[in-house]
Amino acid sequence: MTKYIFVTGGVVSGLGKGITASSLALLLKSRGYKIFMQKFDPYINVDPGTMSPYQHGEVFVTADGSETDLDLGHYERFIDEELNYTSNITTGKIYKSVIEKERRGDFLGATVQIVPHITNEIKNKIYEAGTTSKADIVITEIGGTIGDIESQAFIEALRQVRNEKGPSNTLFVHATLVPYIYGSNELKTKPTQHSVIELRSMGIQPDIIVCRTPVPLEDNIKAKLSLYCSVPKENVIDSVDVVNLYQIPINYYNQHMDEIVLKQLDLHQNTSNLEPWKKLINTVDNLKDEIEIALVGKYVSLHDAYISVAESLKHAGYKYNTKININWVDSEELEHIDNLSEVFKNSKGIIVPGGFGNRGIEGKIKAIKYARENNIPFLGICLGMQLAVIEFARNVCHIEDANSTEFNELCQNPIIDLMADQKSIINMGGTLRLGNYDCEIKENTLAYLDYGQKLIKERHRHRYEFNNNYKEELEKHGLVFSGINPSSNLVEIIEYPDHPHFIASQFHPEFKSRPTRPHPLFDSFIKASINTKKGKIKTK
């Protein structure tokens, strides 16, 4: 029988519930248990796919093509497991499903209500995750903060799950803030007490309290929280602020959090193997070198919009014992700057990630041209690949008006365009190519050198494609189409051999990078950037 752990948050948002859930999942997986993870988001959007990155950060795409919350990126990077459509459930998704059932007459004329119909649908999603994943333990994070009106239906559903499955099959972790008051030099427990009271008023008693705090909790603070919140003192876990994010699971392990969980869930205390994770922590804490990489994007004022890209750069840096410093370059501002050498003077590599819409596009194209003409290692992702092809068509092939119909529907040379079968689809999400697709790599190319194999699968999230009508002309001028989808003949990877390191992919490699296993394209890019810093690659 699958066991269920629910992670809620109180006092304030942004406490790191996702990292708490991921850390606990890592600890339990290290003991040999099969873990699956889930995120409940209380917003009414069906998924974050049509939301601005400024609203909710990056949209993380799973292998099966689900557009999900960025927390799923944390989950996958920590536990190194592929998640799926059951991993991100929103209020919008729940209501959409219930309303569709009502319209079909599935409720046999009953009055449809929050309880039991909405809560039953939520419970179905929880149990479906356990059934389809065949996991020993499903960990579900509840978005928002206890007391929010938006998440009340989720909390009621969790109360019902506890009632149905019992305390040996369910466990509640409540993450809270214990603030430190400077001047009186005190840690204050009252916010946590009130948060637990709020949770109890909804019928849920937490089993473990995780306290975000700037300093470790002294024994008397834990005793106070234990008394007023009705949890054993050893179940009060402090989550001290850390410089190295990867230290958090070890902090929890040192406080026996996984042992507490396994004891309540009546599971065997298998031996834990955390050596690979401890090795990672040691690497991150002792990086010997550093390097600057320029990330040119339109959403750089919110770094979470590119969180998987930023993490993937760091992963590759760990392999080479190098700290990655990101030079966040606003592509819209870049459109009005002529002296690009000043902007990129310390950057040893330039990456242009994905995005939608025409704002800041010409700035990205300027950055790509600068990287190509000055022999600076370049990696383009999704839109970054499309713009790399447009830049090459304009400035190397001299194709006038080379553009994408995303930015100019009337352009004379649509290097990037919608496929014919996409143009009649109205729904914004309906035209996207999402999730895993095959890519066949040509031998004797940089891509083949990076991957070391001919057939790969990578995750996609895009609407427009390279127009194959221009392929022959671009190839004449030296562009290599090194990765092709074998079933559709769509371009997946391009590269330019007359450059030390110039490669771009239509897919999103950042979604598959892991702290202990960097993605091949990021690995290769950072290696080339380091060689540039060392003078092995000569820039112009």
C-alpha positions in Angstrom: 0.0 0.0 0.0 1.3 3.4 -0.9 1.9 5.8 2.0 1.2 9.5 1.7 3.1 12.5 3.1 1.7 16.0 2.8 3.8 19.2 3.2 1.9 22.4 4.1 3.3 25.8 4.9 2.4 28.5 7.4 3.1 32.1 8.5 4.6 33.3 5.2 5.1 32.1 1.7 8.5 31.4 0.2 9.7 29.3 3.1 11.0 26.6 0.9 8.3 23.9 1.1 9.4 22.5 -2.2 13.0 22.1 -0.9 11.7 20.6 2.3 9.6 18.1 0.3 12.5 17.3 -2.1 15.0 16.9 0.8 12.7 14.4 2.6 12.1 12.6 -0.7 15.9 12.3 -1.2 16.4 10.9 2.3 13.7 8.3 1.9 14.9 7.3 -1.6 18.4 6.9 -0.1 17.0 4.2 2.1 15.8 2.3 -0.9 12.1 3.4 -1.1 10.4 4.3 -4.4 9.3 7.9 -4.1 6.9 10.0 -6.2 6.2 13.7 -5.8 3.2 16.0 -6.4 2.4 19.7 -6.1 -1.0 21.1 -5.6 -1.3 24.7 -6.7 -4.4 26.7 -5.6 -4.7 29.0 -8.7 -7.5 28.6 -11.1 -5.3 28.4 -14.2 -5.5 24.8 -15.5 -1.7 24.9 -15.7 1.0 27.5 -15.7 1.6 27.1 -19.4 -0.2 30.4 -20.4 1.1 32.4 -17.4 3.7 35.0 -17.7 7.1 34.0 -16.2 6.9 37.2 -14.1 3.8 35.7 -12.5 5.0 32.2 -11.6 8.6 31.8 -12.8 9.6 29.1 -15.2 7.2 26.5 -16.6 8.8 23.1 -16.0 7.9 20.4 -18.6 7.8 16.8 -17.7 8.7 13.9 -20.1 5.1 13.2 -20.9 4.5 16.9 -21.9 2.8 18.3 -18.8 3.4 22.0 -18.2 4.0 22.3 -14.5 5.1 24.5 -11.6 8.9 25.2 -11.2 8.9 23.2 -7.9 8.8 20.0 -10.0 12.2 21.0 -11.3 13.5 20.9 -7.7 11.8 17.5 -7.2 13.4 16.0 -10.3 16.8 17.4 -9.6 16.8 16.1 -6.0 15.4 12.7 -6.5 16.4 12.1 -10.1 13.1 10.6 -11.0 10.9 11.5 -14.0 7.5 13.0 -12.9 4.3 13.1 -15.0 0.8 14.6 -15.5 -0.3 13.5 -12.0 2.5 15.5 -10.4 1.0 19.0 -10.7 -2.6 19.5 -9.9 -4.3 23.0 -9.9 -7.6 24.2 -8.7 -8.4 25.0 -12.3 -7.7 21.4 -13.3 -9.9 20.0 -10.5 -12.8 22.3 -11.3 -12.5 21.7 -15.0 -12.7 17.9 -14.4 -15.7 18.2 -12.1 -17.6 20.5 -14.4 -17.0 18.2 -17.4 -18.4 15.3 -15.3 -21.4 17.4 -14.3 -22.1 18.3 -18.0 -22.0 14.6 -18.9 -24.5 13.8 -16.2 -22.0 11.7 -14.2 -23.4 12.9 -10.9 -26.9 11.7 -11.8 -28.6 15.0 -11.2 -27.0 15.6 -7.8 -26.3 19.2 -6.6 -22.5 19.5 -7.2 -20.7 20.9 -4.1 -17.2 21.6 -2.7 -17.8 18.6 -0.4 -17.9 15.9 -1.5 -17.5 16.5 -5.3 -14.4 18.8 -5.4 -12.7 17.1 -2.4 -13.4 13.7 -4.0 -11.7 14.8 -7.2 -8.7 16.0 -5.2 -8.5 12.7 -3.4 -8.7 10.9 -6.7 -5.6 12.8 -7.9 -3.7 11.9 -4.8 -4.6 8.2 -5.1 -4.0 8.2 -8.8 -0.4 9.4 -8.2 0.1 6.4 -5.9 -1.5 3.9 -8.3 0.2 5.0 -11.5 3.7 5.5 -10.0 3.5 2.3 -7.9 5.6 4.3 -5.4 6.1 3.2 -1.8 5.6 6.9 -0.7 3.9 9.8 -2.5 5.0 13.3 -1.1 2.5 16.0 -1.9 3.3 19.7 -1.4 0.4 22.1 -0.9 1.0 25.5 -2.5 0.2 28.7 -0.7 0.0 29.3 3.0 -2.4 27.9 5.6 -5.3 30.4 6.0 -5.5 31.2 2.3 -9.1 30.9 1.0 -7.8 29.3 -2.2 -6.4 26.2 -0.7 -9.2 25.3 1.8 -10.6 22.6 -0.5 -7.2 20.9 -0.7 -6.8 21.0 3.1 -10.3 19.5 3.6 -9.4 16.7 1.1 -6.2 15.9 3.0 -8.2 15.7 6.3 -10.4 13.1 4.6 -7.4 11.2 3.3 -6.1 10.9 6.9 -9.5 9.7 8.0 -9.6 7.1 5.2 -6.0 5.9 5.4 -5.2 6.3 9.0 -2.0 7.8 10.7 0.2 4.8 9.8 -0.4 5.5 6.1 -0.4 9.3 6.2 1.9 12.0 7.6 1.7 15.7 7.8 4.7 18.0 7.7 4.1 21.7 8.4 6.8 24.2 7.4 6.7 27.5 9.3 8.8 30.5 10.1 10.5 31.1 13.5 11.7 34.7 13.1 14.7 36.2 14.9 14.0 39.6 16.5 17.2 41.7 16.5 17.6 44.0 19.4 16.0 41.6 21.9 18.0 38.8 20.2 15.1 36.3 20.5 13.6 33.6 18.4 9.8 33.9 18.4 7.5 30.9 18.3 4.2 32.6 18.4 3.7 32.8 14.5 4.2 29.0 14.4 1.8 28.5 17.2 -0.9 30.5 15.4 -0.2 28.7 12.1 -0.7 25.3 13.8 -3.9 26.5 15.5 -5.1 27.5 12.0 -4.3 24.1 10.6 -6.0 22.4 13.5 -9.1 24.4 13.0 -9.3 22.7 9.6 -9.1 19.3 11.2 -5.4 18.5 10.7 -2.8 18.0 13.4 0.8 18.1 12.0 3.1 15.2 12.8 6.3 17.1 12.1 7.0 20.8 12.2 9.9 22.1 10.1 11.0 25.6 11.3 12.7 27.9 8.9 15.1 29.9 11.1 18.4 31.9 10.8 20.0 30.0 13.7 19.6 26.5 15.2 16.7 26.1 17.6 17.8 25.7 21.2 16.3 22.9 23.3 13.9 25.2 25.2 12.5 26.6 21.9 11.8 23.1 20.6 10.2 22.2 24.0 7.9 25.2 23.8 6.8 24.4 20.3 6.3 20.8 21.3 4.0 21.9 24.2 1.9 24.4 22.3 1.7 22.5 19.0 1.2 19.0 20.4 4.1 17.3 18.6 6.9 15.3 20.2 10.0 17.5 20.8 12.1 15.4 18.5 9.6 16.0 15.7 10.4 19.7 15.8 13.0 20.1 13.0 15.0 23.2 12.4 15.7 24.3 8.9 18.5 26.7 9.3 19.4 29.1 6.5 22.3 27.7 4.5 24.6 29.0 1.7 24.7 25.6 0.0 21.1 24.4 -0.8 22.3 20.8 -1.0 23.2 20.8 2.7 19.5 20.9 3.7 18.8 17.1 3.3 21.9 16.3 5.5 20.6 18.8 8.1 17.3 16.9 8.2 19.1 13.6 8.3 21.2 14.7 11.3 17.9 15.4 13.1 16.6 11.9 12.2 13.7 13.3 10.2 13.6 10.3 7.9 13.7 7.9 10.8 10.7 9.7 12.4 8.8 9.4 9.1 9.5 5.7 8.6 8.6 4.9 12.2 5.2 6.6 11.9 4.5 5.0 8.5 5.5 1.6 9.9 8.2 1.1 7.3 11.6 -0.7 7.8 14.5 1.5 8.7 16.7 0.5 5.7 20.3 1.6 5.7 20.8 5.0 4.2 23.3 5.8 1.4 24.0 9.5 1.2 27.6 9.3 0.1 27.0 10.7 -3.5 25.1 13.6 -2.0 27.8 14.3 0.6 30.4 14.3 -2.1 28.3 16.8 -4.1 28.1 19.1 -1.0 31.9 18.9 -0.6 32.4 19.8 -4.2 30.0 22.8 -4.0 31.6 24.0 -0.8 35.2 23.9 -2.2 35.0 25.1 -5.8 38.5 26.3 -6.8 37.8 28.4 -9.9 35.0 30.7 -11.1 33.8 31.9 -14.5 31.2 34.4 -15.8 28.5 33.3 -18.2 26.2 35.8 -19.9 22.5 34.8 -19.9 20.6 36.9 -22.4 16.9 36.9 -21.8 13.8 39.0 -21.6 12.7 38.0 -18.1 16.0 38.4 -16.3 14.6 40.7 -13.6 13.0 37.5 -12.2 15.7 34.9 -12.0 13.2 32.1 -11.3 12.1 32.5 -14.9 15.3 30.7 -15.9 15.9 28.6 -12.8 16.5 25.3 -14.6 18.9 27.0 -17.0 20.8 28.6 -14.1 20.9 25.3 -12.2 22.1 23.4 -15.2 25.0 25.9 -15.7 25.9 25.3 -12.0 25.7 21.5 -12.4 28.3 21.7 -15.3 30.4 24.0 -13.2 30.5 21.4 -10.4 32.0 18.9 -12.7 34.9 21.2 -13.5 35.3 22.5 -10.0 34.2 25.9 -11.1 31.7 28.4 -9.7 29.4 29.9 -12.3 28.7 33.6 -12.0 25.8 34.6 -14.2 25.8 37.9 -16.0 22.1 38.6 -16.4 21.7 40.6 -19.6 18.3 42.1 -20.4 17.8 41.6 -24.1 15.4 44.5 -24.4 18.0 46.9 -23.0 20.6 45.3 -25.3 18.7 46.5 -28.4 19.8 50.1 -27.5 23.4 49.3 -26.7 26.1 49.6 -29.4 29.2 48.7 -27.4 28.5 45.0 -26.8 32.1 44.3 -25.9 31.5 46.3 -22.7 28.5 44.2 -21.8 30.3 40.9 -22.4 33.8 41.9 -21.4 34.1 39.4 -18.6 31.8 36.7 -20.0 33.5 33.6 -21.4 30.3 32.1 -22.8 26.9 33.4 -23.9 23.6 31.5 -23.5 20.3 32.5 -25.0 17.4 30.5 -23.5 13.8 30.1 -24.5 10.8 32.6 -24.4 7.8 33.7 -26.3 6.8 37.0 -28.1 8.7 39.6 -29.9 9.9 41.8 -27.0 13.7 41.9 -26.8 14.2 39.7 -29.8 16.6 42.0 -31.7 18.7 42.2 -28.5 19.0 38.5 -28.4 20.0 38.4 -32.1 22.7 41.0 -31.4 24.1 38.9 -28.6 24.1 35.8 -30.9 25.9 37.7 -33.7 28.4 39.0 -31.2 29.1 35.4 -29.9 29.4 34.1 -33.5 31.7 36.8 -34.8 34.0 36.9 -31.7 34.4 33.1 -31.2 32.7 33.2 -27.8 31.2 29.8 -26.9 27.5 29.9 -27.5 24.5 27.8 -26.4 21.0 28.5 -27.7 17.9 26.9 -26.3 14.5 26.7 -28.0 13.9 30.4 -29.1 17.7 30.7 -28.8 18.1 28.2 -31.6 15.5 29.8 -33.7 17.1 33.2 -33.4 20.6 31.7 -34.1 19.2 30.5 -37.4 17.6 33.8 -38.2 20.8 35.6 -37.3 22.8 33.3 -39.6 20.4 33.7 -42.4 20.5 37.5 -42.2 24.2 38.1 -41.7 25.9 35.1 -43.3 23.5 34.1 -46.0 22.3 37.7 -46.6 18.7 36.6 -46.8 16.7 39.8 -46.5 13.8 39.9 -44.1 14.7 36.6 -42.5 12.5 36.3 -39.5 9.9 34.2 -37.7 6.2 34.5 -38.3 5.8 34.7 -34.6 7.3 38.2 -34.8 6.2 39.2 -38.2 3.4 37.3 -39.9 4.0 39.1 -43.2 7.8 38.6 -43.5 9.0 37.6 -46.9 11.4 34.9 -45.6 9.9 32.9 -42.7 13.0 31.0 -41.6 10.9 30.0 -38.5 7.2 29.2 -39.1 4.2 27.3 -37.9 3.8 23.9 -39.5 0.8 23.6 -41.8 -1.2 21.4 -39.4 -0.8 23.9 -36.6 -2.2 27.0 -38.3 -5.8 26.0 -37.9 -5.6 25.3 -34.1 -7.1 28.1 -32.0 -6.2 27.1 -28.4 -2.9 28.6 -27.4 -1.6 25.4 -25.8 -2.9 23.2 -28.6 -0.1 24.1 -31.1 2.8 23.4 -28.7 5.2 20.5 -29.2 5.5 19.3 -25.6 7.5 16.7 -23.8 9.8 14.0 -25.0 10.6 13.6 -28.8 13.3 11.6 -30.5 16.3 13.3 -32.0 18.7 11.5 -34.4 22.2 12.9 -34.3 24.6 13.0 -37.2 28.0 11.5 -36.6 31.2 13.7 -36.7 29.4 16.6 -35.2 29.7 18.5 -32.0 26.4 17.2 -30.9 27.5 13.6 -31.4 30.7 14.3 -29.5 28.6 15.7 -26.7 26.1 12.9 -26.4 28.2 10.0 -27.6 25.2 8.3 -29.1 23.0 8.6 -32.2 19.5 8.5 -30.8 18.4 10.7 -27.9 15.1 11.8 -26.3 14.7 15.4 -25.1 11.9 17.6 -23.7 10.2 20.3 -25.8 8.0 23.3 -25.3 7.6 25.4 -28.4 5.2 26.3 -31.1 7.2 27.4 -34.1 9.7 25.3 -36.1 12.6 25.7 -38.5 11.3 26.0 -42.1 13.0 23.2 -44.0 12.6 25.2 -47.3 15.7 27.2 -46.2 17.8 24.2 -45.1 19.8 23.8 -48.3 20.7 27.5 -48.5 22.0 27.7 -44.9 23.9 24.4 -45.3 25.7 26.0 -48.3 27.1 28.7 -46.0 28.3 26.2 -43.4 25.5 25.7 -40.9 25.1 22.1 -39.9 21.8 20.6 -38.9 23.2 17.9 -36.6 20.0 16.8 -34.9 16.7 15.8 -36.7 13.5 14.3 -35.4 13.3 11.1 -37.5 9.5 10.9 -37.7 8.8 14.5 -38.7 12.1 15.6 -40.2 12.0 18.7 -37.9 15.3 20.3 -37.0 16.3 19.7 -33.4 20.0 20.8 -33.2 22.1 23.2 -35.3 25.8 24.0 -35.0 28.4 26.1 -36.8 31.7 24.3 -37.3 33.6 27.4 -38.3 33.4 28.5 -34.6 35.1 27.0 -31.5 31.8 26.2 -29.9 28.4 27.3 -31.4 25.5 25.0 -30.9 21.8 25.3 -30.3 18.8 23.0 -29.6 15.1 23.3 -30.3 14.5 21.3 -27.1 15.1 22.2 -23.5 18.1 20.3 -22.2 17.9 22.1 -18.8 15.0 20.0 -17.8 17.1 16.8 -17.7 20.2 18.2 -16.0 21.1 16.9 -12.5 23.5 18.2 -9.8 25.5 15.0 -10.0 25.1 14.5 -13.7 25.2 17.7 -15.9 23.4 17.6 -19.2 25.8 16.9 -22.1 25.1 20.3 -23.9 25.7 22.3 -20.7 28.8 20.2 -19.9 30.3 20.9 -23.3 29.4 24.6 -23.2 30.9 25.2 -19.8 34.0 23.2 -20.8 34.5 25.4 -23.9 33.9 28.5 -21.8 36.6 27.4 -19.3 39.0 26.8 -22.2 38.2 30.3 -23.4 39.2 31.7 -20.0 42.4 29.6 -20.0 43.3 30.9 -23.5 42.8 27.6 -25.2 40.0 29.1 -27.3 41.0 32.5 -28.9 38.3 35.1 -29.0 38.5 37.9 -31.5 
